[in-house]
Structure formats: structure tokens, C-alpha cells
Amino acid sequence: MKSVGLIGYILVVVGALNWGLVGVGYFMSQDLNVVHMILGPVSMDLEAIVYILVGVAGVWMLMKRRP
């Protein structure tokens, strides 16, 4: 279970950094979507799966950290 938590943490950090860069890129008129940059011309389905995993990891972290 420890490795699942680590993977979840990494996905949450990647998601947060990605959305931060997307926001900065908006003001710079650039596409700074790191997930899209890494996956490149790979299927959009794979990109959607990454976003779903990031979302699930975020929910997992919220549930895990509840007081």
C-alpha cells in the first residue's frame, strides 16, 4: 500500500505542476501542457487516461488525509 501512496503523491504533484504551467502558458500565449508535451503524438486516449489517473490520485489523497 505504501507504493500506491507514493504513486498517488507523484501523480498529484505532476497534475498540480501541469495545471500551474497551463495557467502560466495561457498568459504567455503558449501551450505549456507537460502531459501533452511528454506524450506528444500518442493517442489522445492515453492522455485522457493520464488525466483520469491524476484525478483519481487527487481524490485518493483527499480521502487519505481527512482528519
Protein Blocks (a to p, Z undefined) as FASTA:
>chain_A
ZZmmmmmmmmmmmmmmmmmmmmmmmmnopafbfklmmnmmacfklmmmmmmmmmmmmmmm
mmmmpZZ
